[in-house]
Amino acid sequence: MRVVLTMMVRDEADVIAATIEHHLAEGIDRILVTDNASVDGTREILAEYARIAPVTVFDDPEHRKQQAEVVTRMARQAATEHGADWVINGDADEFVLAREGTVAEALAAAPTAIGAFPAPVHNLVGPTARRGSGLATRMHWRDERSPEQLAAAGVQAQPTPNAIHVADPSVEVAQGNHFVSTPQRFAAEGAFGLEVLHVPWRSWEQFERKTVNMGRGYEASPSLDPSPNHHGMRDWRRWKAGILLPFYLARTPVDDADFGAGFVRDDRLAERLAGLDALLPERLAEAIDPARDEPFDRDEVRAMLARERDLHELDEAFHTAIAGEIARRQALERRAITPERLARGVRRVGREIARRIRR
């Protein structure tokens, strides 16, 4: 039984070594990574792993949010070139864990007849910082806040589950890795003990960079049309308005002592990373080094949080208005007859005729 992990990454030098070391230790047989023209050292770290580990690195320098096509290509290669039985399509800031044993052991016990199944994704958060991964020191609070608690913190929603699927040479992976074309044929009780821990807000430096990269990518790709409530685009609008920092700081408490209702202490990732027999010990040490964390000045944080409170209602009203306009435009476009829609209709009818002929 072989498991292949795919990732498309850009500027993730603070965590990429930890991600690779973790998943190889979890029994992943091959990692396929496409680097999207990183400039922070990510590509160099990947090259080091490719020389000594089952890590294959590709390069795609275009910045137009082409994740779906890039990951689809890698997922198909997992089936056709690497003999995969299972494929996990992840991100550099996602760590797949099993409730018992390793990820590979959990998938070995999962029936391939299911085709695909959703693995729950939980944000792992902690006190904010200007820079640093915080993987060993800060990222140990599992975010289980209610929709009301999230809204009060300026967060759209909890993350969508990720699709784990049986290897398929013709699979299609949707933008975001949440859905695949492979059908789920029956229920996956408890997702076979698998879950994904996601560290999306580990530092302001990382979060601002990711928001800007994402926003510019979508603006360069008019064919992609994010949903009205796309959380990343909401943050992109905040960044362009110059107010993203206070909303970032408002997402989580400033000190460990303030993590109360809606958060659950979860040290599993920190403990597993600390216990790894690393392939590149120096690289892993850099990724989890607490000395690389740079905390915010507490007075500055208090001032920023006061600003967020002043802006919160205005931001919510603006988002509601923008989301409504986007939803109305998308509804009109769905009803419009375009050459592309006509072509899709012809192809759909052709497939149906062919299917009936085969019967």
C-alpha positions as CSV (number, residue, x, y, z in Angstrom):
1,M,0.0,0.0,0.0
2,R,1.5,3.3,-1.1
3,V,0.4,6.8,-0.1
4,V,1.4,10.0,-2.0
5,L,1.1,13.5,-0.8
6,T,0.9,16.5,-3.2
7,M,1.4,20.1,-2.4
8,M,1.6,23.4,-4.3
9,V,3.7,25.9,-2.2
10,R,4.9,29.4,-2.3
11,D,7.0,31.2,0.3
12,E,6.6,28.7,3.1
13,A,10.2,28.5,4.4
14,D,9.2,28.9,8.0
15,V,7.3,25.5,8.0
16,I,8.1,23.5,4.8
17,A,10.8,21.4,6.5
18,A,8.5,20.5,9.4
19,T,5.7,19.6,6.9
20,I,8.0,17.2,4.9
21,E,9.6,15.6,8.0
22,H,6.2,15.1,9.6
23,H,4.6,13.4,6.7
24,L,7.5,11.2,5.8
25,A,7.5,10.0,9.5
26,E,3.8,9.3,9.1
27,G,4.6,6.7,6.4
28,I,4.0,8.8,3.3
29,D,5.8,7.1,0.5
30,R,6.3,10.0,-1.9
31,I,5.8,13.7,-1.7
32,L,5.2,15.6,-4.9
33,V,5.7,19.4,-4.5
34,T,5.2,22.2,-7.1
35,D,7.0,25.3,-6.0
36,N,5.2,28.5,-7.2
37,A,8.3,30.8,-7.7
38,S,9.1,31.1,-4.0
39,V,11.6,33.9,-3.0
40,D,12.0,33.2,0.7
41,G,14.2,30.1,0.5
42,T,11.5,27.5,0.2
43,R,12.7,26.3,-3.2
44,E,16.2,25.7,-1.8
45,I,14.9,23.7,1.2
46,L,12.9,21.6,-1.2
47,A,16.0,20.9,-3.3
48,E,17.8,19.7,-0.2
49,Y,15.0,17.2,0.6
50,A,14.8,16.1,-3.1
51,R,18.4,15.0,-2.9
52,I,18.0,12.7,0.1
53,A,14.3,11.8,0.4
54,P,11.4,10.6,-1.7
55,V,10.5,14.1,-2.5
56,T,9.9,15.2,-6.2
57,V,10.0,18.9,-6.9
58,F,8.4,20.7,-9.9
59,D,8.4,24.4,-10.8
60,D,5.5,26.5,-11.9
61,P,6.4,30.2,-11.9
62,E,3.1,31.6,-12.9
63,H,1.0,33.4,-10.3
64,R,-2.6,33.1,-11.5
65,K,-4.2,30.8,-8.8
66,Q,-3.8,27.7,-11.0
67,Q,-3.8,25.4,-8.0
68,A,-6.6,23.1,-9.3
69,E,-4.8,22.3,-12.6
70,V,-1.4,21.9,-10.9
71,V,-2.6,19.6,-8.1
72,T,-4.7,17.7,-10.5
73,R,-1.6,17.0,-12.6
74,M,0.3,15.8,-9.6
75,A,-2.5,13.7,-8.3
76,R,-2.7,11.9,-11.6
77,Q,1.1,11.4,-11.6
78,A,0.7,9.8,-8.2
79,A,-1.4,7.2,-9.9
80,T,0.4,6.7,-13.2
81,E,4.0,7.2,-12.2
82,H,4.3,6.4,-8.4
83,G,2.0,3.5,-7.9
84,A,-0.2,5.3,-5.3
85,D,-3.1,3.6,-3.7
86,W,-4.2,6.7,-1.8
87,V,-3.5,10.4,-2.5
88,I,-3.6,13.3,-0.1
89,N,-3.6,16.7,-1.6
90,G,-2.4,19.2,1.1
91,D,-0.8,22.5,1.7
92,A,2.5,23.4,3.4
93,D,0.6,24.6,6.5
94,E,-1.4,21.4,6.9
95,F,-0.3,18.4,9.0
96,V,-2.3,15.2,8.6
97,L,-2.5,13.1,11.8
98,A,-4.1,9.8,12.7
99,R,-5.9,9.2,16.0
100,E,-3.9,6.0,16.5
101,G,-0.7,4.9,14.7
102,T,0.5,6.6,11.6
103,V,-1.4,8.1,8.7
104,A,-0.2,5.3,6.4
105,E,-1.5,2.7,8.9
106,A,-4.9,4.4,9.1
107,L,-5.2,4.5,5.3
108,A,-4.1,0.8,5.0
109,A,-7.1,-0.1,7.1
110,A,-9.5,2.1,5.1
111,P,-11.5,0.4,2.3
112,T,-10.4,1.7,-1.1
113,A,-14.0,0.9,-2.3
114,I,-15.1,4.2,-0.7
115,G,-13.3,6.1,-3.5
116,A,-12.9,9.3,-1.6
117,F,-13.8,10.8,1.8
118,P,-13.5,14.1,3.6
119,A,-10.9,14.5,6.4
120,P,-11.9,17.2,8.9
121,V,-9.6,20.2,9.1
122,H,-9.1,22.0,12.4
123,N,-7.2,25.3,12.7
124,L,-4.4,25.1,15.3
125,V,-3.7,28.6,16.6
126,G,-1.9,30.4,19.4
127,P,-0.8,33.8,20.6
128,T,0.0,36.1,17.7
129,A,3.6,37.1,16.7
130,R,5.2,39.3,14.1
131,R,7.2,36.3,12.7
132,G,8.2,32.7,13.4
133,S,6.3,29.5,12.9
134,G,5.3,29.0,16.5
135,L,5.0,25.3,15.9
136,A,6.8,24.3,19.1
137,T,5.8,27.2,21.3
138,R,2.5,28.9,20.3
139,M,0.5,26.7,17.9
140,H,-1.2,24.4,20.5
141,W,-4.8,25.6,20.7
142,R,-7.4,23.8,18.6
143,D,-9.9,26.2,17.3
144,E,-13.5,24.9,18.0
145,R,-15.2,28.3,18.2
146,S,-18.9,28.5,17.2
147,P,-20.0,30.6,14.2
148,E,-21.0,33.4,16.6
149,Q,-17.6,33.4,18.3
150,L,-15.8,33.4,15.0
151,A,-17.9,36.3,13.7
152,A,-17.1,38.3,16.8
153,A,-13.4,37.8,16.0
154,G,-13.9,38.8,12.3
155,V,-13.4,35.2,11.0
156,Q,-15.8,33.9,8.3
157,A,-16.1,30.2,9.3
158,Q,-14.2,27.1,10.3
159,P,-12.2,25.4,7.5
160,T,-13.8,23.0,4.9
161,P,-12.7,19.4,5.1
162,N,-10.1,18.1,2.6
163,A,-10.7,15.3,0.2
164,I,-8.5,12.2,0.5
165,H,-9.0,9.9,-2.5
166,V,-8.0,6.6,-4.1
167,A,-5.4,7.1,-6.8
168,D,-7.1,7.7,-10.2
169,P,-5.3,8.6,-13.4
170,S,-8.2,10.8,-14.5
171,V,-9.0,12.5,-11.2
172,E,-9.9,16.2,-11.1
173,V,-9.0,18.1,-7.9
174,A,-10.9,21.3,-7.3
175,Q,-9.4,24.6,-6.2
176,G,-8.5,24.4,-2.5
177,N,-8.2,20.6,-2.4
178,H,-11.6,20.2,-0.7
179,F,-13.3,18.3,-3.4
180,V,-12.3,15.7,-6.1
181,S,-14.2,14.2,-9.0
182,T,-13.9,10.7,-7.5
183,P,-17.2,9.9,-5.9
184,Q,-17.6,8.9,-2.2
185,R,-19.5,5.7,-2.3
186,F,-20.4,5.3,1.3
187,A,-20.0,7.0,4.7
188,A,-16.5,7.3,6.2
189,E,-17.1,6.7,9.9
190,G,-14.9,9.1,11.8
191,A,-12.8,9.7,8.6
192,F,-11.0,6.5,9.5
193,G,-9.3,8.3,12.4
194,L,-7.7,11.0,10.2
195,E,-7.7,14.7,10.6
196,V,-5.8,17.8,9.3
197,L,-4.2,20.4,11.7
198,H,-3.9,23.7,9.9
199,V,-1.7,26.6,11.0
200,P,-3.0,29.5,8.9
201,W,-2.3,32.5,11.2
202,R,1.1,31.5,12.7
203,S,2.6,35.0,12.3
204,W,1.7,38.4,10.8
205,E,4.6,38.2,8.4
206,Q,3.3,34.9,7.0
207,F,-0.3,35.9,7.0
208,E,0.1,39.2,5.3
209,R,2.4,37.6,2.6
210,K,-0.2,34.8,2.0
211,T,-3.1,37.2,1.8
212,V,-1.3,39.5,-0.7
213,N,-0.1,36.5,-2.9
214,M,-3.6,35.1,-2.9
215,G,-5.4,38.4,-3.7
216,R,-3.0,39.3,-6.6
217,G,-3.3,35.7,-7.9
218,Y,-7.1,36.0,-8.1
219,E,-6.9,39.4,-9.7
220,A,-4.6,38.0,-12.3
221,S,-7.1,35.2,-13.1
222,P,-10.5,36.7,-14.1
223,S,-11.7,33.3,-15.0
224,L,-11.7,32.3,-11.4
225,D,-14.6,33.7,-9.4
226,P,-14.4,33.1,-5.6
227,S,-17.6,32.7,-3.7
228,P,-19.1,35.9,-2.1
229,N,-18.0,34.7,1.3
230,H,-14.4,33.7,0.4
231,H,-12.5,34.4,3.6
232,G,-9.2,35.1,1.7
233,M,-10.8,37.7,-0.5
234,R,-12.3,39.4,2.5
235,D,-8.9,39.7,4.0
236,W,-7.5,41.0,0.7
237,R,-10.1,43.8,0.8
238,R,-9.0,44.6,4.3
239,W,-5.4,44.6,3.3
240,K,-6.1,47.0,0.4
241,A,-7.9,49.3,2.9
242,G,-5.0,49.2,5.3
243,I,-6.8,47.6,8.1
244,L,-5.8,43.9,7.9
245,L,-3.3,44.0,10.9
246,P,-5.9,44.8,13.6
247,F,-8.2,42.1,12.2
248,Y,-5.4,39.6,12.2
249,L,-4.6,40.4,15.9
250,A,-8.3,40.1,16.8
251,R,-8.5,36.5,15.6
252,T,-7.0,34.9,18.6
253,P,-6.1,35.9,22.2
254,V,-2.8,37.6,22.9
255,D,-1.7,35.3,25.8
256,D,-2.1,31.6,26.5
257,A,-4.0,32.4,29.7
258,D,-6.8,34.1,27.6
259,F,-7.6,31.0,25.5
260,G,-10.9,29.9,27.0
261,A,-14.3,28.9,25.6
262,G,-14.0,27.7,22.0
263,F,-10.4,26.5,22.3
264,V,-9.0,23.2,23.3
265,R,-5.4,22.6,24.2
266,D,-3.7,20.3,21.7
267,D,0.0,19.6,21.9
268,R,0.1,16.6,19.6
269,L,1.8,18.4,16.7
270,A,4.4,20.0,18.8
271,E,5.2,16.7,20.6
272,R,5.4,14.8,17.3
273,L,7.7,17.4,15.7
274,A,9.9,17.4,18.8
275,G,10.2,13.6,18.7
276,L,11.1,13.2,15.1
277,D,14.3,11.5,13.9
278,A,14.8,14.1,11.2
279,L,16.3,13.6,7.8
280,L,17.7,17.1,7.9
281,P,17.9,18.0,11.6
282,E,19.2,21.5,11.0
283,R,16.3,22.3,8.7
284,L,13.7,20.9,11.2
285,A,15.4,22.8,14.0
286,E,15.0,26.0,12.1
287,A,11.3,25.4,11.6
288,I,10.5,24.8,15.2
289,D,13.1,27.2,16.8
290,P,11.4,29.3,19.4
291,A,14.1,32.0,19.1
292,R,12.7,32.8,15.6
293,D,9.5,34.0,17.1
294,E,9.2,37.7,17.5
295,P,6.2,38.7,19.7
296,F,4.2,41.9,19.3
297,D,4.6,44.7,21.8
298,R,1.6,44.4,24.2
299,D,0.8,48.1,24.1
300,E,0.7,48.1,20.3
301,V,-1.6,45.1,20.4
302,R,-4.0,46.8,22.7
303,A,-4.1,49.9,20.5
304,M,-4.7,47.7,17.4
305,L,-7.5,45.8,19.1
306,A,-9.2,49.0,20.0
307,R,-9.0,50.0,16.4
308,E,-10.5,46.7,15.3
309,R,-13.5,47.2,17.7
310,D,-14.1,50.6,16.2
311,L,-14.0,49.2,12.6
312,H,-15.8,45.9,13.2
313,E,-19.3,47.0,12.5
314,L,-18.3,49.0,9.5
315,D,-16.2,46.1,8.1
316,E,-19.2,43.7,8.6
317,A,-21.6,46.1,6.8
318,F,-19.1,46.5,3.9
319,H,-18.5,42.8,3.6
320,T,-22.3,42.1,3.6
321,A,-22.8,44.7,0.8
322,I,-19.9,43.4,-1.3
323,A,-20.9,39.8,-0.8
324,G,-24.5,40.6,-1.9
325,E,-23.3,42.3,-5.0
326,I,-21.0,39.4,-5.9
327,A,-23.8,36.9,-5.3
328,R,-26.2,38.9,-7.6
329,R,-23.6,39.2,-10.3
330,Q,-22.8,35.4,-10.2
331,A,-26.5,34.6,-10.3
332,L,-27.0,36.7,-13.4
333,E,-23.9,35.2,-15.1
334,R,-25.2,31.7,-14.3
335,R,-28.4,32.5,-16.3
336,A,-26.6,34.1,-19.2
337,I,-26.1,32.1,-22.4
338,T,-22.4,32.4,-23.4
339,P,-20.3,30.5,-25.9
340,E,-18.6,28.7,-23.1
341,R,-21.9,27.5,-21.6
342,L,-23.2,26.4,-25.0
343,A,-20.0,24.4,-25.5
344,R,-20.4,22.8,-22.1
345,G,-24.0,21.9,-22.9
346,V,-23.0,20.3,-26.2
347,R,-20.3,18.2,-24.5
348,R,-22.8,17.2,-21.8
349,V,-25.4,16.0,-24.3
350,G,-22.6,14.2,-26.3
351,R,-21.5,12.3,-23.2
352,E,-25.1,11.3,-22.4
353,I,-25.7,10.1,-25.9
354,A,-22.5,8.0,-25.8
355,R,-23.5,6.6,-22.4
356,R,-26.9,5.5,-23.8
357,I,-25.2,3.9,-26.9
358,R,-22.9,1.9,-24.7
359,R,-25.9,0.5,-22.9
